[in-house]
Amino acid sequence: MAAEHQTGEPSRKDIQLVITASSLGTIFEWYDFFIYGTLAASGIIGRTFFPADNETVQTLLAWAGFAVGFGFRPLGAVLFGFLGDKLGRKYTFLVTITLMGIATAGVGLVPSTASIGLAAPAIIIFLRILQGLALGGEYGGAAIYVAEHAPAGRSGYYTSFIQASVAGGFILSIAVVLATKSAVTPAAWDAWAWRTPFLFSLLLLAVSLWMRLKLAESPIFKQMKAAGETAANPFVESFTYPGNLRRLFVALFGIAAGLTVIWYTAMFTVLSFLQATMRVEETTAQLIVGAGAAAGLFWFILFGWLSDRVGRKLPIVIGYALTLIMLFPIFWVIGSAANPALAEAARRAPVIVSGPACHYSPFAKEQADECGRVLDHLSKKGVAYKTVEAPVTVVTIGGVTVADDTPELLDAALTANGYFLGKVIPSPGNIAIILGAIIVLSALAGVTYGPVAALLAEMFPARIRYSSMSIPYHIGTGYFGGFLPFISQYIVARTGNPYGGLWYTLAVVAMALVVTLLWLKDERPKASPAGQL
């Protein structure tokens, strides 16, 4: 177990163990949570547990299952935040990582809907709930544990490794998927091997427990406990402590919501955009996004370190403002490089669907009218379109009317106008362009996300820090971020605009920028949270 000097100050070796064990545990726990999303983007989760006649519905249901886990993160934050403030940081996040590992392995053991019917999606949703509860307690515990060990003026740098570890979990999930796919045939992958990354969680759980059991309790928590100053009811005090309601408001709407939608857009939206919308071959898309995310990890460390010198607010505000300016152009670059033929066809021969009302519901098993059926078909193919109200349903491609809008003839007309509807692999030069764009997106995520663990730890008093930090963080990330893939995919399906889902990200970031500018105090950190009782 990590020792501490008699002064109560951890040694350099202790600090290294704290950061390593906390970061590895965070990587493993986010791997567990993200492996579902990585496979949902490829469609295998939907096919196995949420089969539907409508492919769009199947995709939306799979992302809804992803969102459920996020929806329960705030409840986990309340439960484990209470335990963390009452019983200690160390043992609380030992419990959370154990729960996460067991729930993740469970997903890999659930039979398909074809085997056990509706019990399959019900069990998956239950396991996602357990994952959400576990993650609600993990992040706050790990971030606070590191922050409370950090020496004065180094909290941003030390906790930036926790921030980078969140991205590390996403990268690990892609790496394990790709490694498993390379070791088996495509038929074996589709049949059973996709379950292996979920079961791999048990090995990660064993390593994480071994590392974290070596850790001592946070020094500041031991001081509070010895002095009898721990909170009687941390949850209640989080809402009654003087000035804390304003802090909770800023942490939720100004910090957690904004940084989360940027990060999820940079990772999950890009992955889904490449695979589904731009029709990039699945493994190629995963390799590109994984490599781009790995290359962008240093941004989190850089901006965490920088926040120790310039304060926490400035990098976050700059990151929000740059996101509002750059998000659409970055995705335009990605789209043009990922599938130039599709992008050129959409520019040269735009698809316009005219009809009465033209109502399209992505959730409908069968559309109400002919116009809706055409839009449904185009949406499944990833073809951008615009709608115009007219007495009868007519499809024009590049200004030329399609004589018959049956699916077969519509596909033939699209192909004749340069719309290649198969899977593509971008050229090496275009892959380099996509990687560069992802690294820029990672910079936008890093500048907003890197300083945040230190910022949130410093915002709240130690006696209620675990609860006060975790509750707004997981409400913000759980709802604003967790529902992002579902909402953005729904917007794309309804509008026919492959870039339409980005408006959700921009709306949340604009809100976060206003809240941060108006109400986040711009104070350069003078001490680490370890020095604050």
N, C-alpha and C positions, 0 to 999 in steps of 0.2 A: 504494500500500500504506500502511496506517495507520502513521504514525510514532509514535515514543515519545520522550519527553524523555530527556536524557542520564542523568537520575536513575533511569530505568527506569520512572517512573510515567507511565501514559497520560494524555493531555490529555482535557479535557471532550469535544472533538470526536472523539477516538479512542473514548471510552466510548460516545458516541452511535452511532458506526459499529458498534462491537462488538455493542451491544444490537440495533440495527436489522437487521444482517446475520444475526445468530444467530437472532433471533426470526422473521424472514421465512423463513429456511431451515427452522426448526422447523415453522412453519405449513404450508409447502409439503410437507414430508416427512410430516407427520401427515395432511394432505389426501390424499396418495397412499395412505396406509394406510387411512384412514377411508372413502374413496369406495366401496370394496367394501361396507363395512357399511351405508352409506347406501342403496345400491341393493339389498343383500340384504334390508333391512327392507321394501322395496317389492315383493319377490318376483321381480324380473326376473332376478337372478343365478340363483336356483333354477330358474326356467323355462328359462333358456338353457343352463346347464351341468350342472344336477343334476335333470333331469326325472324324475318318478316318478308312478306312478298315484295315490299317496297324497300329498295336498297337504301334510300335516303332515310327512311324511318329507322332502319336497322342501325345506321351510323349514328343518328341522333339518340337512339336509346342507349347505345354503348357509351356515348359521351355523357348522357344523363346519369348512367351508373358511375362514371368518373366523378361527376359533380356531387353525387350523394356523399362520397367520402369527405369532400370539402365542406359540405353542409353541416357535418357533425363535428368538424374541427373546433368550433367555438364551444361546444359542450365539453369536449375533451380539455379545452383550455380552462374552463371553469373547474372541472373535476380535479385535474392534475395540477392546476395552478394553486388550488386550495391546499392540496397535499404538499406541493413544493414549498409553500410559505409556512406550512405548519410542521412538516416532518423533515424537510431538507431537500436540497437540489439533487444530490447524488442518487438517493434511492428512488426518487420519483422518476427520473429518466431511465433508471434500470427497469422499472415496471413498464414504462411506455415502449421501450424498444423490444421487450419480450412479447408484449401484446401484438406489436406490429409484425414481428417475425412469424408468429404463429398464424395470424390472420392471412398474411401474404402466402405462406405455404399452403394454407387451406384453399385459396383460389385455384392453385394448381391441381388440387385433388377433386374439385367439384365436377361431377359428370355433366355432359352437355344436355341442353334442352331436349334434343332428340332422344336421349336415354331416359331422363326422369321428368320430362315435362316442365311445367312452370316452377317446380321446386328449384330448378337450377338457377334461373335469374333471381329468385327470392333469396337463395343462399349467398349468391354473389353480392347482392345488395347488403345483406347482413354483414358479410365479411368486409365490405367497403366501409360500412358504418364503424366497425371495430378499428379499421385502419385510420379512419378520420379521428376517432377518439384518441388513439395512440399518438398521432401526429400533433394533435392539439396540445399535448403535454411535452412533446419532445423538443421542439425548436426553442421554446422559451427556456426550458431547463438547461439545454446545452449552451445557448447564448449567454444566459445569466451566469452560469458556472464559470465560463471563460472570462467574462467581464469582471467578475468579482475576484478573480485571481490576477488581473492585469495591473501592472504598476502604473503610476500616474503618468498621463500623457501618452499611453500606449494602447488604450482600450479599443480604439478604432482599428488599429493594425491587428491586434490579437483576435478580435471577434470577426474580422474580415475572413478568416479561415473558415469560420462557421458558415458565413454567407456563401463563400465559394463551394463549400461542401454540399449545399443545396443543389447547385448546378452539377457538382460531381455525381450526385445520385442519379440525375437525368442521364449523364454521360455513361455511367456504369450500366444503367438499364439498357441503353442502346448497344453497348459493347457486349454484354452478355447475350442479348438477342442475336447479334451478328455472329458471335462465336458459336452459339448453338446451331444456327442455321447452316454455318459452314461445315459443321461436323455431321450433318444428317442430310438425307435426300429431301427434296421439296415435298414429296408425298409424306415422308415421316414427320416433317415439320408440321404440316397441316393436320396430320392425324393425331399426334401426341407430343412431339418434341417441344412445341411452343409452351408446354406446361413446365418444362425444365427451369426456365428463369424464375418462376415463382417458387419452386422447391429449393432452388439455390439460396433462397433467403435463410434457410435453416443454418447453412454454413456461415453466412454473414452474421447471423444472430450469435452463434457460438463465439466468433472472433470478437464481436463488439462487447459481449458480456465479459469475456476474459480481460479485455482492455479496461473496461470501466470499473470492474471490481477492484482494480489496483488504485483507484482514485480515493482521495480523502474528501470529506465534506468541504464545501465552500467556507473560507475563513470568516467571511462576514456573517454567514448564517450561524456558524459556531459561536461567534461573539454575541449575536442577538439572543441565541438560545441560552447561553450562559448568563446573560444579563436579564433574562426573562422578558425580552422585548418583542417576541414574535407576536404576530397579529392573532387576536382571538377568533376573528372570522374574516379572513383575507378577502373573500368575495364581497361581503358587505362593505368593508373598509375601502375597497377599490372605488366605490361609488359615493362614499361619505367623507373620505379624507380631504381636507381643505385643498381646493384647486385641482383635484384629480379628475373631475368631470371634463374640464377643458383639456387636460392632457389626454384623456381617453378619446375625446372627440378628434383631436389633432392626429393621434396615433392611428385611429381607424380611417378617417376620410382623407387625411393629408399624407399619411405615410404608407400604411399597409395596402390600401386600395390602389394607389398609384403605382408603387414599385412592382406590385404583383402582376398587374395586367401588362406591364412592359415586359417583365421576365417571361410570362407565359406566352405572350405574343412572339417573343424572340425564339422560344423553343417549340412549344406544341403547335402554335399556329403555323410556323414555318414548315414543320414536319408534315402537317396535314395539308398545307397549301401545295407543297411539292408533290406529295403522293396522290392526293385526290384531285386537286384543281389543275395542276400543271402536268399531271399524268406521268411523273417521273417514276422510273422503276423503283420498287419498294426498297430493296437493299441499297441501291445507289443513294436514294434520298436519306436513308438512315445513316449511311457513312458520311455524307456531306454534313448533315446537321450535327452528328456526333463530333466530327472533326472541328467544325466551326465553334461548337460550344466549348470543346477542350482548349482550342486556341484562345478563346476569350476569357478563360478563368482568371488570368492575371489582372483583368480590369477590377475584379472584386477586391483583390489584395491592394492594388494601387490606390483605389479611391477610399478604402478603409484607412490606409496609412495616411493619405492626404487629409482626411477629415480630422486627424489628430492635430493638424497644423492650421487648417483654414476654418475649422468648425464643421458641424454636420449639415447645416442648412444649405450652404452655398452649393455643394455638389448636387444635392437632391433637386434644388430649384433649377439649376442649369440642365440637369438630365431631363426633367419634365419638359422644359421649354424646347430643348433639342428634339425630343420625341414628337412633340406637336408639329414641328417643322419637317422632320426627316422621315417619319414612318411611311407615308405613302410612297415617296420617291424610292426608299429602300426596297419596298415590296415590288414596285414597278421594275426595278433592276433585276430582282430575283426572278420575277415572272418572265421577263424578256430573255434572260439567260437560260432559264430552266427548260423552256420549250419555245424556241424562237418561231417555229412554224405555226404553232397555235396562236402565239401573240400577234404574229404578222397577219394570220388569217382573220383574227378578230378585228384588227385595224383596217385591213383591206376590204373584207367582206363581212361587215357586221350583220348579226342576226336580229331581225325585228319581227316580233310576233304581234299581229293585230287581231283583235277580237272583242266581243261584247263582255265587259267586266274583266275577263281574263283572270279569274280568281284561282290561285294555286295554293294548296295546303300541303306542306311537306309531310304532315302526319296522316293524310288521307290514304286509305288503302286503294281507293279509286277516285280519280278527280271528277268533279261535278260536270264539267263540260269539255268540249273538244280543245279549247284553248288551254285549259288547265292540264290536259293530258300532254299537249305539246311542251309546255313549260316543264312538266315533270320529267319528260324524256331528256330535254336539253340539260336540266339540272343534274341528272344522273351522269350525263356524259361530260360534265364539267365545262360546257359551252356557255360563254357569256351571251346574254341577250337583253334586248330592251322591249318593252311592251307599249302598244298604242291601241287606244280604244277604237273599235270599228264595228260595223254591223255583223260581219262574218269573220270567221277565223282564217287568217292568211299569214303564211310565213314567207318572208323575203330574206335572201342571203346575198349581200352585196347589191341590193337593189333589184334583184331578179326574183320573181315569184316562184315558189316551189309548187309544182302542179299538184302534188299529193303529199299530205303531211303524215302519212303512216310512218311508223318508226323506221322501217326498212328503207323507204324512199327518201326520208329525211336524212338518214345517215349517209346515203349515197350522194345526196346533194351537198352535204357538209364536206364529205371527202373530196368531191369534185372541186370545191372552193378552197381546198388546202387545209381543212380541219382534219389533222391526223388524230384519230381517236384511240390509237394503241398506246402502249407504254414506251417512253423514250429514255435514253441515257444521254445527258448533255455532253458536249465535247469537253476535253480537258481545259481549254481556255474558259469556257462558260462555267465549268465547275469552280475554277479559281475565282471568277467573278461572284458566284453565289457564296463561296466561302468568305470572301471579303465583305460582302453585305451582311452575312451572319455575324462576323466579328464586330462590325459597326453596331449591329443590334445588341450584341453582348456588351459593348461599351456603354450603350444607353442603359442597359440593365445594371451593369456594374457601378456606374456613377450614382444611381439611385439606391441600389441594394447594398453596396459595400459598407457604407457607414451606419446602416440601420440598426444592427444589433447593439452597437455601442450607444447610439442615440436613444433607443427605447429603454435600455438599462439605466441610462442617466436621467431619463425623464421622471422615473418613479422612485419613491422611497423604498428602501430595502425591505421593510417589514411586509410590504404588499407587492413587491416587484414582480414576482413570478405570475401572480394573478393579473395585475394591472398591465403587464406587458403582453401576456399571452392572449387575453380576451380580445382586445381590439385588433391585434395582429391576425388572429385566426378568423375573426369575423370578416375582416377586410380581405385576407387572402382566400378564405373559404368561400365567400359569396361573390365578391367582385372578380376574383381570379378563377375560382373553381368552376364557375359557370361560363367562363369566357369561351372555351371551345364549343360548348353547346349553343350559346347565343350567337357567336360569330358565324358558325356553320348554318344556323337557322336564317340569319340575315342573308347570307350568300344564296341559300336555297330559295328564299322568297324573292330576292331582287334580281337574280341572274347576274349579279356583279361579283366576280371572283375576289374583288378587293373590298366589297361592301362591309364585311365583318370588322374591318379595321376601325370603322367609325365608333364601335363600342369602346375599343381601347382608347381612342382619342378623347371621347367624352369623359371617361373616368379619369384620365390623366389631367384634363383641363380642370375638373373639379378638385383634384388633389393639389394642383399647382396653386389655385386660389386659396385653398385652406392653408397650405404651407406658407405662402407669402404673408397671409394676414395674421396667423395665430401661432406659428412655430417660432419660439424665441431663438434668436441667432446668437448663441453664446459659445465661444470657443471653450472646449472642455479644459478645466483646470485640474481635475483630479479624476481618478478612475472610480467606478462604482464601488470598488473595494474599500475606498476611503469614506463612503457615505453611509451613515446609519439612518 
